[in-house]
């Protein structure tokens, strides 16, 4: 299992959000959603999923976060 943070928006077109909803339905048994937030048009998920599932997500949707990449945010 790998931790990732996914960010998408759908200002003019909801195709990315629809893709993500289908992806979540496909992998629902194997994916754990730790957090989800939305501002209406913006969507952000912190989740754990098998590498195989993550490979189906467009790479530009993956982003750094305390959840997915904590070493980047380590303030020591």
C-alpha positions in Angstrom: 0.0 0.0 0.0 1.2 3.5 -0.9 0.1 6.8 0.5 -0.8 9.5 -2.0 -2.5 12.8 -2.2 -4.7 13.5 -5.3 -5.9 16.9 -6.4 -8.3 17.6 -9.2 -10.7 20.3 -10.2 -13.6 20.7 -12.6 -14.2 24.3 -13.3 -15.4 23.9 -16.9 -15.4 20.1 -17.3 -16.2 17.4 -14.8 -14.4 14.6 -16.7 -11.6 14.3 -14.2 -14.0 14.1 -11.3 -16.1 11.5 -13.0 -12.9 9.5 -13.8 -12.0 9.7 -10.1 -15.4 8.6 -8.9 -15.2 5.6 -11.2 -11.7 4.8 -10.1 -12.8 4.9 -6.4 -15.7 2.6 -7.2 -13.4 0.2 -9.0 -10.9 0.1 -6.2 -13.1 0.7 -3.2 -12.3 -2.6 -1.5 -8.6 -1.9 -1.7 -8.4 1.8 -1.2 -8.6 3.6 2.2 -9.5 7.2 2.1 -7.9 9.0 5.1 -9.2 12.4 4.2 -11.3 14.1 1.5 -11.9 17.8 1.1 -13.7 19.9 -1.5 -14.3 23.5 -2.1 -17.0 22.7 -4.6 -14.8 22.7 -7.8 -11.6 21.5 -6.1 -11.2 18.0 -4.8 -8.4 16.6 -2.7 -8.0 13.0 -1.4 -5.4 11.5 1.0 -5.6 7.8 0.4 -3.7 4.5 0.6 -3.9 2.2 -2.4 -2.0 -0.6 -4.1 0.7 0.5 -6.5 -1.3 -1.1 -9.4 -4.3 1.2 -8.6 -2.2 4.3 -8.3 -0.6 3.7 -11.7 -4.1 4.3 -13.2 -4.1 7.8 -11.8 -2.7 10.6 -14.0 0.7 11.5 -12.6 -0.1 15.3 -12.6 -3.0 14.6 -10.1 -0.5 13.4 -7.5 0.9 16.1 -5.2 3.1 16.6 -2.2 1.4 16.7 1.2 2.0 16.0 4.9 0.2 12.7 4.2 2.0 11.5 1.1 5.4 13.1 1.4 5.9 14.0 5.1 9.7 14.2 4.7 9.3 17.3 2.5 7.3 19.0 5.3 9.6 17.9 8.2 10.4 21.1 10.0 13.4 19.8 12.1 
